[in-house]
Amino acid sequence: MPIARQRPAAHTLVRMVAALAFAVASSLAIAQTIASDATPDEALDAAVNGPQRTEAFRARDTYRHPRETLEFFGVKPTDTVVEIAPGAGWYTEILAPFLRDRGTLYEVLYQSKDPALASEFAQDEQHFKAKLANHPATFDHVIVDTLHAGRIAGLAPGSADEVLTFRNIHNWIKDGQFDANLRAFYTALKPGGVFGVEEHRARPNTTLDQIIKTGYVPESYVIAHALAAGFKFDAQSDINANPRDTKDYADGVWSLPPTLKGGDKDRAKMLAIGESDRMTLRFIKPQ
C-alpha cells in the first residue's frame, strides 16, 4: 500500500510561494536594472548593488571592494571575461548580470592534481553548479568550463578580454600548477588583454614552504612568474590592502575571517583584524 504524503500546511505553502516569487522578482529586477543603454559605471553599480547578491557575500564588500577591483581590472559590460576557480560564486553574482546581455562570462572550475584539494574543489563545484541552475534568470548565460593540467578545455585561444582570479594562486603553487596555469591564461587572452590577480600578500622573502603552509604569497613571486609566462606587469593597487594583518597566525591566512579556522580561540582578535591583506595586480598580454 503506498505511503500517503502529508501536504504542507497552508502557511508553509504561502511562505514557499512568497520565497519563489521573491527569487523571481529579484532576478527580473536585476535584469531590468542593467539596461542595454546603461553606461559601464551604471551597469557595474547595478550589478554590485543588485538584489541577486547573497547578503552574506554583500557583507564582505568592506574587505573585497568589488566595484573598485573590477574597475581597476578594466572590466566592461561588453567584454569576454574568464574567472578562474570561482569557489562559491562571490564574484559570479556580480559578473553574471554585469555581462549577461552584452558580454560573455566563462566560469572556469579548477581541477586539482592533489587528491585533498580535488575533493575540496569537487564539493565547491557541486554547490556552484547548483547555484547557477537554481537562478537561471541571473546565471543562464554563464558558460562553465574547466582548467586542468594547464589547459582550459573549451575556451578558444585569444578570445578573452580579461582573465581574473581571486585568492587562488596559493592553491596552484601548492598543486605545482601555477606556471602551467599562467601559460593557459596567456593563451586565452587577446593581445592587449588583462590578467587580473587578487591574492593574500606575504611578507617579502617568504619561502615556498611558508607559502604552502600559510596561504600568503609574496607579491614579487607572483610578478616574477607572470613575467616569465610572457605577461607585462602593468599596475599595482592597494584597494584590498589591510595593514592590520600581521600574517603570523597558527593557521595561516585561514585564521582570519571568513574561515576563522581557530574557532572561538582569538575569535574577537581575528574579527577585529578583518580579512587578509591582499595584493591586487594587473598584467597585460603584449600586443
PEUR-V171649 format. One record per helix or strand. SS is the DSSP state (helix for helix, strand for strand). FROM is the first residue (numbers start at 1). LEN is the number of residues. Records with the same first field share a line. If there is no record, write none. Layout:
SS: FROM-LEN / FROM-LEN
//
This chain:
helix: 10-24 / 40-9 / 55-4 / 61-4 / 66-8 / 92-8 / 115-20 / 136-4 / 169-6 / 178-11 / 208-7 / 219-10 / 252-4 / 267-7
strand: 80-5 / 104-7 / 143-6 / 151-2 / 160-7 / 189-13 / 217-1 / 231-7 / 278-8
//
